[in-house]
Amino acid sequence: MKQATDTLYAMAVLNFPDEVLLEKVASDLCECVPNNDRSAVVGSVLTSVGLMRYKHTELLDVLSDWVTVNIDTCRTQDLCSLLQTLAMLNYRPSNESQLFDVLVKHLTVAAVPNPVAWLDVVWSLVVLDRATAQHVTSVLSPEFLAKLTIGRGGNDQEKQDISFASKLKLLNINAAAQLKLEKYSDGECVLDAKCNPIPVVQKAQANQPNNQKRTRIGIVAWDYHDLCRGVHNEPNGMAALGAQLLEKKGYKVMAIPHTDFNPRDKLVRRVQYLEQQLKNLVKDR
């Protein structure tokens, strides 16, 4: 178990994701993890797998089962690692109902006092469709945003801005709150031409296009870093969430993975590929 864990860690640190070796180590861990009694070891495996974006479904199921059974002995940081890895790999384990029931109870604002870590938790729950309105509200409040600003001194001018990664996750969460959560509400006011308020429902109905034959298409390009390893053309959590949000906005998503679209191909072949993808989307509407 220790050798396999150390090997995974070394591969993650060195950015050496050899898939043949990964498969061998993952298979060995599937046999060893059930007999393990240390939460830190499981946390290390989860962190390494997440960093390398290696989606080995059997190993993820075994790790999820272990955490569910040993939830009371797990460290909070290891629970966070599990949640973030599942989100990054866009994977829902076979025991997801039972797992998320116990995870949500243990991962609270009080249990995760670090604001950046809590933002990661909420973002992961959003990706996995497990976030509630309370989760979203907790990170979109002005008070929480102030906590994300790291102070370097006593003056407000000496405070650092929110990191780019945190900004991106906040934008993801805000978009998901508006498009995916039915019970989440934010400030919105709709007025007619005479400045009289009208119900928001009427506005939504008014925005529906008159021509129902139209198809709105959102094109997303998935490069090497947008896809998981160990599987073929499966997006990671960030890329998958982006596609889901486009669908919620009424778009048909045309995903173009880098493995299927070669910039070195002849122009005619590339155009034919894109044209065929567009025809398939319109045909399936």
Contacts in CASP RR format, 6 or more apart in sequence:
PFRMAT RR
TARGET T0000
AUTHOR 0000-0000-0000
METHOD contacts of the structure
MODEL  1
MKQATDTLYAMAVLNFPDEVLLEKVASDLCECVPNNDRSAVVGSVLTSVG
LMRYKHTELLDVLSDWVTVNIDTCRTQDLCSLLQTLAMLNYRPSNESQLF
DVLVKHLTVAAVPNPVAWLDVVWSLVVLDRATAQHVTSVLSPEFLAKLTI
GRGGNDQEKQDISFASKLKLLNINAAAQLKLEKYSDGECVLDAKCNPIPV
VQKAQANQPNNQKRTRIGIVAWDYHDLCRGVHNEPNGMAALGAQLLEKKG
YKVMAIPHTDFNPRDKLVRRVQYLEQQLKNLVKDR
1 29 0 8 1.000
1 32 0 8 1.000
1 33 0 8 1.000
1 35 0 8 1.000
1 36 0 8 1.000
1 41 0 8 1.000
2 41 0 8 1.000
4 25 0 8 1.000
4 28 0 8 1.000
4 29 0 8 1.000
4 32 0 8 1.000
4 45 0 8 1.000
5 29 0 8 1.000
5 41 0 8 1.000
5 44 0 8 1.000
5 45 0 8 1.000
5 48 0 8 1.000
7 21 0 8 1.000
7 25 0 8 1.000
8 22 0 8 1.000
8 25 0 8 1.000
8 29 0 8 1.000
8 44 0 8 1.000
8 45 0 8 1.000
8 48 0 8 1.000
8 49 0 8 1.000
8 52 0 8 1.000
9 44 0 8 1.000
9 48 0 8 1.000
10 16 0 8 1.000
11 17 0 8 1.000
11 18 0 8 1.000
11 21 0 8 1.000
11 22 0 8 1.000
11 48 0 8 1.000
11 52 0 8 1.000
12 47 0 8 1.000
12 48 0 8 1.000
12 50 0 8 1.000
12 51 0 8 1.000
12 52 0 8 1.000
15 52 0 8 1.000
17 52 0 8 1.000
17 53 0 8 1.000
17 54 0 8 1.000
17 229 0 8 1.000
19 54 0 8 1.000
19 229 0 8 1.000
19 230 0 8 1.000
22 52 0 8 1.000
22 54 0 8 1.000
22 56 0 8 1.000
22 229 0 8 1.000
22 230 0 8 1.000
23 56 0 8 1.000
23 230 0 8 1.000
26 54 0 8 1.000
26 56 0 8 1.000
26 58 0 8 1.000
26 59 0 8 1.000
29 45 0 8 1.000
29 59 0 8 1.000
29 62 0 8 1.000
30 58 0 8 1.000
30 59 0 8 1.000
30 62 0 8 1.000
33 42 0 8 1.000
33 45 0 8 1.000
33 59 0 8 1.000
33 62 0 8 1.000
33 63 0 8 1.000
33 66 0 8 1.000
34 62 0 8 1.000
34 65 0 8 1.000
34 66 0 8 1.000
36 42 0 8 1.000
36 66 0 8 1.000
37 70 0 8 1.000
39 70 0 8 1.000
39 73 0 8 1.000
39 74 0 8 1.000
39 75 0 8 1.000
39 78 0 8 1.000
40 75 0 8 1.000
40 78 0 8 1.000
42 63 0 8 1.000
42 66 0 8 1.000
42 67 0 8 1.000
42 74 0 8 1.000
42 78 0 8 1.000
42 82 0 8 1.000
43 77 0 8 1.000
43 78 0 8 1.000
43 81 0 8 1.000
43 82 0 8 1.000
45 59 0 8 1.000
45 63 0 8 1.000
46 63 0 8 1.000
46 78 0 8 1.000
46 81 0 8 1.000
46 82 0 8 1.000
46 85 0 8 1.000
47 81 0 8 1.000
47 85 0 8 1.000
49 56 0 8 1.000
49 59 0 8 1.000
49 60 0 8 1.000
49 85 0 8 1.000
49 89 0 8 1.000
50 84 0 8 1.000
50 85 0 8 1.000
50 88 0 8 1.000
50 89 0 8 1.000
52 229 0 8 1.000
53 88 0 8 1.000
53 89 0 8 1.000
53 225 0 8 1.000
53 227 0 8 1.000
53 228 0 8 1.000
53 229 0 8 1.000
53 236 0 8 1.000
54 89 0 8 1.000
54 228 0 8 1.000
54 229 0 8 1.000
54 230 0 8 1.000
55 89 0 8 1.000
55 91 0 8 1.000
55 228 0 8 1.000
55 229 0 8 1.000
55 230 0 8 1.000
55 231 0 8 1.000
55 234 0 8 1.000
56 230 0 8 1.000
57 91 0 8 1.000
60 85 0 8 1.000
60 86 0 8 1.000
60 89 0 8 1.000
60 91 0 8 1.000
60 93 0 8 1.000
61 93 0 8 1.000
61 94 0 8 1.000
61 95 0 8 1.000
63 82 0 8 1.000
64 82 0 8 1.000
64 86 0 8 1.000
64 93 0 8 1.000
64 94 0 8 1.000
64 95 0 8 1.000
64 96 0 8 1.000
64 99 0 8 1.000
65 93 0 8 1.000
65 95 0 8 1.000
67 74 0 8 1.000
67 78 0 8 1.000
67 79 0 8 1.000
67 82 0 8 1.000
67 99 0 8 1.000
67 103 0 8 1.000
68 95 0 8 1.000
68 98 0 8 1.000
68 99 0 8 1.000
68 102 0 8 1.000
71 79 0 8 1.000
71 102 0 8 1.000
71 103 0 8 1.000
71 106 0 8 1.000
74 106 0 8 1.000
76 106 0 8 1.000
76 107 0 8 1.000
76 111 0 8 1.000
76 112 0 8 1.000
79 103 0 8 1.000
79 106 0 8 1.000
79 107 0 8 1.000
80 107 0 8 1.000
80 112 0 8 1.000
80 117 0 8 1.000
80 120 0 8 1.000
80 121 0 8 1.000
82 103 0 8 1.000
83 103 0 8 1.000
83 107 0 8 1.000
83 121 0 8 1.000
83 124 0 8 1.000
83 125 0 8 1.000
83 128 0 8 1.000
84 120 0 8 1.000
84 121 0 8 1.000
84 124 0 8 1.000
86 92 0 8 1.000
86 93 0 8 1.000
86 124 0 8 1.000
86 128 0 8 1.000
87 123 0 8 1.000
87 124 0 8 1.000
87 125 0 8 1.000
87 127 0 8 1.000
87 128 0 8 1.000
87 237 0 8 1.000
88 124 0 8 1.000
88 236 0 8 1.000
88 237 0 8 1.000
88 238 0 8 1.000
89 228 0 8 1.000
89 236 0 8 1.000
89 237 0 8 1.000
90 127 0 8 1.000
90 228 0 8 1.000
90 234 0 8 1.000
90 235 0 8 1.000
90 236 0 8 1.000
90 237 0 8 1.000
90 239 0 8 1.000
90 240 0 8 1.000
92 128 0 8 1.000
93 99 0 8 1.000
100 128 0 8 1.000
100 130 0 8 1.000
104 125 0 8 1.000
104 130 0 8 1.000
107 121 0 8 1.000
109 118 0 8 1.000
109 138 0 8 1.000
112 118 0 8 1.000
112 121 0 8 1.000
115 144 0 8 1.000
115 147 0 8 1.000
115 148 0 8 1.000
116 148 0 8 1.000
116 163 0 8 1.000
116 166 0 8 1.000
118 138 0 8 1.000
118 139 0 8 1.000
119 139 0 8 1.000
119 148 0 8 1.000
119 166 0 8 1.000
119 169 0 8 1.000
119 170 0 8 1.000
120 169 0 8 1.000
122 131 0 8 1.000
122 135 0 8 1.000
122 136 0 8 1.000
122 138 0 8 1.000
122 139 0 8 1.000
122 173 0 8 1.000
123 169 0 8 1.000
123 172 0 8 1.000
123 173 0 8 1.000
125 131 0 8 1.000
125 132 0 8 1.000
125 135 0 8 1.000
126 135 0 8 1.000
126 136 0 8 1.000
126 172 0 8 1.000
126 173 0 8 1.000
126 176 0 8 1.000
126 180 0 8 1.000
126 241 0 8 1.000
127 237 0 8 1.000
127 238 0 8 1.000
127 240 0 8 1.000
127 241 0 8 1.000
129 180 0 8 1.000
131 173 0 8 1.000
131 176 0 8 1.000
131 181 0 8 1.000
132 181 0 8 1.000
132 183 0 8 1.000
133 177 0 8 1.000
133 181 0 8 1.000
133 183 0 8 1.000
133 184 0 8 1.000
136 173 0 8 1.000
136 176 0 8 1.000
136 177 0 8 1.000
136 181 0 8 1.000
136 184 0 8 1.000
137 184 0 8 1.000
138 144 0 8 1.000
139 170 0 8 1.000
139 173 0 8 1.000
140 170 0 8 1.000
140 173 0 8 1.000
140 174 0 8 1.000
140 177 0 8 1.000
145 162 0 8 1.000
145 170 0 8 1.000
148 162 0 8 1.000
148 163 0 8 1.000
148 166 0 8 1.000
149 159 0 8 1.000
149 160 0 8 1.000
149 161 0 8 1.000
149 162 0 8 1.000
150 159 0 8 1.000
150 160 0 8 1.000
151 158 0 8 1.000
151 159 0 8 1.000
151 160 0 8 1.000
152 158 0 8 1.000
152 159 0 8 1.000
152 160 0 8 1.000
153 159 0 8 1.000
162 170 0 8 1.000
168 238 0 8 1.000
172 238 0 8 1.000
172 241 0 8 1.000
172 242 0 8 1.000
172 245 0 8 1.000
175 245 0 8 1.000
176 241 0 8 1.000
176 245 0 8 1.000
177 184 0 8 1.000
177 186 0 8 1.000
178 184 0 8 1.000
178 186 0 8 1.000
179 245 0 8 1.000
179 248 0 8 1.000
179 249 0 8 1.000
180 244 0 8 1.000
180 245 0 8 1.000
180 248 0 8 1.000
188 200 0 8 1.000
189 197 0 8 1.000
190 197 0 8 1.000
190 198 0 8 1.000
190 199 0 8 1.000
190 200 0 8 1.000
190 202 0 8 1.000
190 203 0 8 1.000
191 197 0 8 1.000
191 198 0 8 1.000
192 198 0 8 1.000
215 252 0 8 1.000
215 281 0 8 1.000
215 282 0 8 1.000
215 285 0 8 1.000
216 249 0 8 1.000
216 250 0 8 1.000
216 251 0 8 1.000
216 252 0 8 1.000
217 251 0 8 1.000
217 252 0 8 1.000
217 253 0 8 1.000
217 254 0 8 1.000
217 278 0 8 1.000
217 281 0 8 1.000
218 246 0 8 1.000
218 251 0 8 1.000
218 252 0 8 1.000
218 253 0 8 1.000
218 254 0 8 1.000
219 253 0 8 1.000
219 254 0 8 1.000
219 256 0 8 1.000
220 239 0 8 1.000
220 242 0 8 1.000
220 243 0 8 1.000
220 246 0 8 1.000
220 253 0 8 1.000
220 254 0 8 1.000
220 255 0 8 1.000
220 256 0 8 1.000
221 256 0 8 1.000
221 258 0 8 1.000
221 261 0 8 1.000
222 233 0 8 1.000
222 235 0 8 1.000
222 239 0 8 1.000
222 255 0 8 1.000
222 256 0 8 1.000
222 257 0 8 1.000
222 258 0 8 1.000
223 258 0 8 1.000
224 258 0 8 1.000
225 236 0 8 1.000
226 235 0 8 1.000
226 236 0 8 1.000
226 238 0 8 1.000
226 239 0 8 1.000
226 257 0 8 1.000
227 233 0 8 1.000
227 234 0 8 1.000
227 235 0 8 1.000
227 236 0 8 1.000
227 239 0 8 1.000
227 257 0 8 1.000
227 258 0 8 1.000
227 259 0 8 1.000
228 234 0 8 1.000
228 235 0 8 1.000
228 236 0 8 1.000
232 259 0 8 1.000
233 257 0 8 1.000
233 259 0 8 1.000
233 260 0 8 1.000
235 243 0 8 1.000
235 255 0 8 1.000
243 253 0 8 1.000
243 255 0 8 1.000
246 253 0 8 1.000
247 253 0 8 1.000
252 281 0 8 1.000
252 282 0 8 1.000
252 284 0 8 1.000
252 285 0 8 1.000
254 277 0 8 1.000
254 278 0 8 1.000
254 281 0 8 1.000
256 274 0 8 1.000
256 277 0 8 1.000
260 273 0 8 1.000
261 270 0 8 1.000
261 273 0 8 1.000
262 270 0 8 1.000
263 270 0 8 1.000
265 273 0 8 1.000
END
